[in-house]
Amino acid sequence: MDMKLGLHGDMEINSLGLPFHIAGFEELVQRIYVLLSAKKGGFIYNRELGSSIDSVSPEDPQAVPKIEAFARKALESIPEAEVTGAEINDGGITVMVSLSGIDIEIFVRGGGSNASEL
């Protein structure tokens, strides 16, 4: 069980001021989102957490294969997650993942910023 994160990475809380908890599929999707959108080396307690997707320039002709490779590396700890593709649209990056046969899209970065949303 994990605490649910909001759009800006903060914990979502209920009307009593307590955090929402998530489990199962929703928790796994959130874990994938965090691993793909967090900058590798940016979390002081675990420098291996995250990905290097932020280092890829959307103008690079090899951007999509690089993003896919960085996403696969970041998701190595989740064997049921398979990176199936990536897209760059107007500078935004979306990574497609098959999670035990269920296809999901993770919006990693948009417009040259590191703002992320699921």
N, C-alpha and C positions, 0 to 999 in steps of 0.2 A: 504494500500500500504506500502511496506517495501523496504529497500535497499538490493540488491542482495549481498550475501556473496561469497567470493572466497573459494578455497580449504583450505586455512590456517586461515579462519575466518575474513579476512580483506574484506573491501568493494570493489566490482568490479567497476571500473570506465571506462568511455568511452574515446574516443580520445580527448575530450574537458576537461577531468579531472573531469567530473561530475559523480556521482554514477548512476548505472543502478537501475531502480525501477522494482519491481515485484508485482504481485497481484494475486488473485484467487488461483487456485490449486498450482501454483509454490510457492506462498508465504506460503501456508499451509504446503507443504512438507518441506520447509526451516524451518518453526517454529518447526515441529516435529523433524527434524534433530538437531536443537539447543537444544531442550528440552532433547533429548536422549544423546547427546554427551557432553553437558556441565556438569562439575562436580558440583553436588548439594552443595550449600553453597559457591561456588567459585566466585559468582558475588556479589560484595559488595552492590549494590543497591537493590538486591532481593535475599536473601539467600535461598529462596524456589525454585528458578529457577534451572532446570537441573535434573539430576538423580544420583543415587548411583551405576550405572552399573560399574563404574571404581573400586569399592570396591570388586567386585567379581573376585576371582581367577579362571582362566580357568581350573585349576586342580581340583577344588572343584567338587565332584560327583553330587552336587545339583546346579551346576552353571547355567544351562539353566533355571530351574524354578525360581531361584533367579533373573536372568536377566529379565525374562518375568514379574515378579512381580514389579521390579523397573521400568521397562518401562511403565507398566500400571499406576503406581503411577505418573510418570512424565507426562503422557499424559491425566491425569484426566480433564484438562481444555479444551480438544479437544474432544467433545462427538462423533464426526463422525470418530474418529481414534480408531481402535480396534487392539490390539497386538495379532497376530495370531501365533507367534513362535519366536524362536531365535536359532542361530547356533554359534558354536565355531569352527573355522577352523584355525589351526596353530597359536593359540593364538588370532586370530582376532574374533571380535564379530559383528554379523549381526542380526538386529532385523527386523522381518517381521511385517508389519502393513497393515491392510485393511482400506483404506480411502474412505468411502462412496462406497464400492464395488470395488475399484481399489487397487490392491495389489502392495505395494512398499517395497523395502528392503533398510534399512538404515545401512550403515557400520559405526559402532560406535567406534571401537577401533581395532587396529591391532598390532600384535607382541609385546604385553606388553607395548606399549606406549599409549599416549592419543591422538595421531594424528588421526584426523577424516576426512573422505571425504564422499561425497554423491554419 
